[in-house]
C-alpha cells in the first residue's frame, strides 16, 4: 500500500516530457499532506500536465486507487495499466480504470484495449469525482472486472472482446493528468483554474494468488 506519507520511492517514475503530446512535466508532481498531487497548468512558460508510473512489473492481480480531481477544462485524468514496453501497445493491451474527459468530473469511462488493431470495449459511469472515490480493477486470465467504491460496474470476459483478454505482458500502473485541447479533451476556458489538481490519497496493489 502506498499512502504518500513521504517522498516517492524509487518504484515511482515521474513523466518529464514537456515537448511530447500530451506534454507532461515532472515539476507538476508533488507529495504533501499524505497525498500525491498531479497538476495541470503553465510551468516554465508551457501548458503541461503531469503523471507518474508505478514501475513494479505485474501480470494479474488487483489495483485500487482513491482520488479526486478538481473541475476544469483543458486537463483529463486517467488511471490505467500500461504494458511495460511501450512498443508492445496496443497488441499487449491497456486497462483503463478511469478516463475522465468531462471538465465537471461528473463521470468517467472504463475501457479495455487489446490486440494489434486496438480493439476496445468500454463502459460509462456517472459520479462526482470532485469528491474522493475509490476505483479498482481485477485483472485475471478469465476476467477483467472494474469497481467503483467496492461495487462492480463493468466486467469483461474473453468472449466479450474479439481478441480475448490481455495475457502478453506485465503491466505498470499509471496515474496521469493530461493536458489537451481536442475532440477528446475540451480546451481551457476562462473558468479553468490556473492549476487543476488531481489528489491521490492512496494506492493498493495485490498480486493474484498463484495456482
Secondary structure as the mmCIF struct_conf table of DSSP 4:
data_model
#
loop_
_struct_conf.conf_type_id
_struct_conf.id
_struct_conf.beg_label_comp_id
_struct_conf.beg_label_asym_id
_struct_conf.beg_label_seq_id
_struct_conf.end_label_comp_id
_struct_conf.end_label_asym_id
_struct_conf.end_label_seq_id
STRN STRN1 UNK A 2 UNK A 2
BEND BEND1 UNK A 6 UNK A 7
HELX_LH_PP_P HELX_LH_PP_P1 UNK A 8 UNK A 9
TURN_TY1_P TURN_TY1_P1 UNK A 10 UNK A 11
STRN STRN2 UNK A 12 UNK A 14
STRN STRN3 UNK A 17 UNK A 17
TURN_TY1_P TURN_TY1_P2 UNK A 18 UNK A 19
BEND BEND2 UNK A 20 UNK A 22
STRN STRN4 UNK A 24 UNK A 24
HELX_RH_3T_P HELX_RH_3T_P1 UNK A 26 UNK A 28
STRN STRN5 UNK A 29 UNK A 32
TURN_TY1_P TURN_TY1_P3 UNK A 33 UNK A 34
STRN STRN6 UNK A 35 UNK A 43
TURN_TY1_P TURN_TY1_P4 UNK A 44 UNK A 45
STRN STRN7 UNK A 46 UNK A 48
STRN STRN8 UNK A 49 UNK A 49
STRN STRN9 UNK A 50 UNK A 58
BEND BEND3 UNK A 59 UNK A 60
STRN STRN10 UNK A 61 UNK A 69
TURN_TY1_P TURN_TY1_P5 UNK A 73 UNK A 74
STRN STRN11 UNK A 75 UNK A 83
BEND BEND4 UNK A 84 UNK A 85
HELX_RH_3T_P HELX_RH_3T_P2 UNK A 86 UNK A 88
TURN_TY1_P TURN_TY1_P6 UNK A 89 UNK A 92
STRN STRN12 UNK A 94 UNK A 100
TURN_TY1_P TURN_TY1_P7 UNK A 103 UNK A 104
STRN STRN13 UNK A 107 UNK A 114
TURN_TY1_P TURN_TY1_P8 UNK A 115 UNK A 118
STRN STRN14 UNK A 119 UNK A 126
TURN_TY1_P TURN_TY1_P9 UNK A 129 UNK A 130
BEND BEND5 UNK A 131 UNK A 131
STRN STRN15 UNK A 133 UNK A 140
TURN_TY1_P TURN_TY1_P10 UNK A 141 UNK A 142
STRN STRN16 UNK A 143 UNK A 148
TURN_TY1_P TURN_TY1_P11 UNK A 149 UNK A 150
STRN STRN17 UNK A 151 UNK A 156
HELX_RH_3T_P HELX_RH_3T_P3 UNK A 158 UNK A 160
BEND BEND6 UNK A 161 UNK A 161
TURN_TY1_P TURN_TY1_P12 UNK A 162 UNK A 163
BEND BEND7 UNK A 168 UNK A 169
STRN STRN18 UNK A 171 UNK A 179
BEND BEND8 UNK A 182 UNK A 185
HELX_LH_PP_P HELX_LH_PP_P2 UNK A 186 UNK A 188
TURN_TY1_P TURN_TY1_P13 UNK A 190 UNK A 191
BEND BEND9 UNK A 192 UNK A 192
BEND BEND10 UNK A 194 UNK A 194
STRN STRN19 UNK A 195 UNK A 207
HELX_LH_PP_P HELX_LH_PP_P3 UNK A 208 UNK A 210
#
